Amino acid sequence: MVSRLDRLRSMDAAAPTLSIAQFYAAIEAALAQTIGQHGPLWVEGEISKIAVVNGHCYIDLIDPTDRTKGAGVLGVKCWKTKWGSVRAALEGVGVTLEVGMTIKVRGRVDLYRPRGNLSLIVDEVDVTALLGQLELERRDLLDRLGREGLLGANAQRPLPIVPLRIGLVASPMTEGCKDFLGQLERSPFSFEVLLVPSSVQGAAAPLELCAALDTLAGLDRPVDVVVVVRGGGARADLRCFDDEHLARRIATMAVPVWTGIGHTGDESVADLVAHRRHITPTACGVALVEQVARYWAEVDGAVARLSARAPALLTARLAELQHRRVALTLGAAGELRARRDHLAALGAKAAGTSGSVVYQSHRHLLARIARLAPAAQRQVDWAAEQQRARRAVLDAYDVTRQLERGYSLTYDEHGRLLRGVETLRASSSLTTRTAHGTVTSTVTDVQPDPLEEQR
């Protein structure tokens, strides 16, 4: 009887013995027969690890539908001869490959004999599919924020009439930060800016931006407006402003949040949940200055109207005061004459009557006279105080005082107050009034505000 061990020995003797080279050749042949070793194929997976070393990109892909302990990991390599063009294509549409992202890549299977590693050598990433996935994720986030009432939540925060205390979230010394601050510094208004530094691109940016907003929200004396600015760049650099946590933090801030992010045409999720968005940091600064300027123009107009009406009002009040003074004087004299006549009539009837009646009437007359004089003086004093109060208000808005504070008034050649440059031309004559004299000048060039022309 043949034992089981004999049968196994017989089978082993019949099986071929392969060298290492023959073993790998057999595997390569099997790969070529099944999926094509040298032909391209598409593979889809989730990035679990990514690194760029010496210009080569190395990615580990896993199956997002298989989370078991023994799930396979596919090593993907993109050599630097291809990675440059692949990265440029991704940056062109504003995409940066990150862990957790599902991608679709094209390449060929490679068996590295020295280590026995099986990998995929990639020469293309399906950007269209990737963009579609990112756009779906963005739309899903906006839908959720809309359902929760967060898209318009910050827009409901009341904006102060004169927002001068500004909380700024930006990366210091960047062009975007400088452009915004430059608009405030060149304005005639005294803005107070509290800058909280934060990175504005990269994987760590959303967390830092949220921390900066928390710092401003925790101030004992709150700011009037929070401003988040970042200059232009690649779309991938602005991806951090689509972060869900940042969007929720902006939406729930207790004060208005203004954004000035990127170039014209860029629109992030942070822009959509903000109180007001602006196309650039410069435009954001201009809008703040204009907000304060509108208030100042209203005050300036009210001062001008008050100054124009004040002389007539004062003249009318002086005339009214004089009229009251005359009326009081004549009234007091008439009252005294009437009382004297009444007293004389009582004296004529005194015969046969008690002297106490005449005495009582005389006392009553004297008491009336004693009350009349102080009452008349109080009326005069009240009218004089009203005149002094109106004079104080007029003095407070006196143009001369405004000039002494450093302001000036410029008039055109027709004597009209200059409020813009639209009517000016080269060789126009201007007169500028200051606190200590006037200056006459001639226009050599007129430069309209480019932002004003765009509007």
Summary of the structure (lengths in Angstrom):
residues: 455
radius of gyration: 43.8
end to end distance: 103.0
largest distance: 177.8
contacts: 1243
relative contact order: 0.06
helix: 50%
strand: 19%
